[in-house]
Amino acid sequence: MEDSRRSVVLSADKSSGQQVDVELSDADALWVAAGPGIEVADIWMKGVAGVIDLRVRILRIGSALEVSIDRGEQSTSWWLKEDSPRILVVLDSAKMIALASASAGPTDGGKTVELGSVRY
């Protein structure tokens, strides 16, 4: 643990190659770096709008990342788990572009919007 410039850095490195770094750098900021051995990351945002909890899940899917917003456990009246809002970023290494799309609703029939692409 390091405490410089009023920041705190926590690092965990397992012998299996999994590594995570977490930094609390500002009064209201969190930075997380998940190494190649980590396939799923969940961040719970407690008391959003002072009312509900939301979980942001980042999932590695081959050469893509899916970011979904899941409900907290305190309400069954929200969207079904598989209907949660999602952003998908696919990396096309041949063209060196990242393609992004957003969707909500059932994975087999919900609304999907192409957000665009950017070179990397």
C-alpha positions in Angstrom: 0.0 0.0 0.0 1.3 3.4 -0.9 0.2 6.8 0.5 1.5 9.7 -1.6 -0.2 12.8 -2.8 -3.1 11.8 -0.6 -3.7 8.7 -2.7 -3.8 5.1 -1.7 -2.7 2.3 -4.1 -3.6 -1.4 -3.4 -2.0 -4.1 -5.5 -2.7 -7.9 -5.6 -0.7 -10.3 -7.6 -1.5 -14.0 -7.5 1.0 -16.7 -8.5 -1.5 -17.7 -11.3 -0.8 -14.5 -13.2 -3.8 -12.6 -12.0 -3.0 -9.0 -11.1 -5.2 -6.1 -9.9 -4.3 -2.6 -8.9 -6.8 -0.2 -7.2 -6.1 3.4 -6.6 -8.0 6.0 -4.6 -6.5 9.1 -6.0 -9.0 11.8 -5.3 -11.8 12.3 -2.7 -14.3 10.9 -5.2 -12.3 8.9 -7.7 -11.5 5.2 -8.1 -9.2 3.7 -10.6 -8.9 -0.1 -11.2 -6.5 -2.0 -13.5 -7.3 -5.7 -14.1 -4.6 -7.8 -15.7 -5.0 -10.5 -18.4 -5.9 -13.2 -15.8 -9.1 -11.3 -14.8 -12.1 -12.1 -16.9 -14.9 -10.4 -14.9 -14.9 -7.2 -12.8 -17.8 -5.9 -10.8 -18.0 -2.4 -9.3 -21.0 -1.7 -7.0 -22.1 1.9 -6.9 -24.0 2.3 -3.7 -26.8 4.7 -3.2 -27.1 6.1 -6.8 -29.3 9.2 -6.6 -29.5 8.4 -2.9 -31.9 5.6 -3.6 -30.6 2.4 -5.3 -27.5 0.4 -5.9 -26.2 -0.3 -9.4 -23.5 -2.8 -10.4 -21.2 -2.1 -13.4 -19.9 -5.4 -14.7 -17.1 -5.6 -17.2 -16.7 -8.9 -19.0 -13.9 -10.0 -21.3 -15.3 -11.9 -24.3 -12.4 -12.9 -26.6 -11.3 -9.7 -28.3 -14.3 -7.7 -26.9 -15.4 -6.1 -23.7 -19.0 -6.0 -22.6 -20.0 -3.4 -20.0 -23.4 -4.0 -18.4 -25.4 -2.1 -15.7 -27.0 -4.6 -13.4 -29.5 -3.9 -10.6 -28.7 -4.1 -7.0 -30.2 -7.0 -5.0 -32.8 -4.8 -3.2 -35.5 -4.7 -5.9 -37.1 -7.4 -8.0 -39.2 -4.9 -10.0 -36.3 -3.8 -12.2 -35.3 -5.2 -15.6 -34.5 -8.9 -15.8 -30.8 -9.6 -15.4 -30.4 -10.6 -19.1 -32.3 -7.4 -20.2 -29.8 -5.0 -18.5 -28.4 -2.0 -20.5 -25.1 -3.1 -22.2 -22.2 -1.5 -24.2 -20.1 -3.9 -26.3 -16.7 -2.8 -27.6 -15.1 -5.2 -30.1 -11.4 -4.8 -31.1 -10.7 -5.6 -34.7 -6.9 -6.1 -34.8 -6.8 -6.5 -38.6 -8.3 -3.1 -39.2 -7.0 -1.7 -35.9 -10.4 -0.2 -34.9 -12.7 -0.5 -31.9 -16.4 -0.9 -32.7 -18.9 0.1 -30.1 -22.6 -0.7 -29.8 -25.2 -0.2 -27.0 -28.2 -2.4 -26.3 -31.0 -2.8 -23.8 -33.8 -5.3 -23.4 -33.7 -9.1 -24.1 -30.4 -10.3 -25.7 -32.4 -12.0 -28.4 -34.7 -9.2 -29.3 -33.9 -5.9 -27.6 -32.9 -2.7 -29.1 -29.3 -2.3 -30.3 -27.6 0.9 -31.6 -24.3 1.1 -33.3 -22.3 3.8 -31.6 -19.4 4.0 -34.1 -15.8 3.1 -34.3 -12.4 4.6 -33.6 -8.8 3.7 -34.6 -6.3 2.4 -32.1 
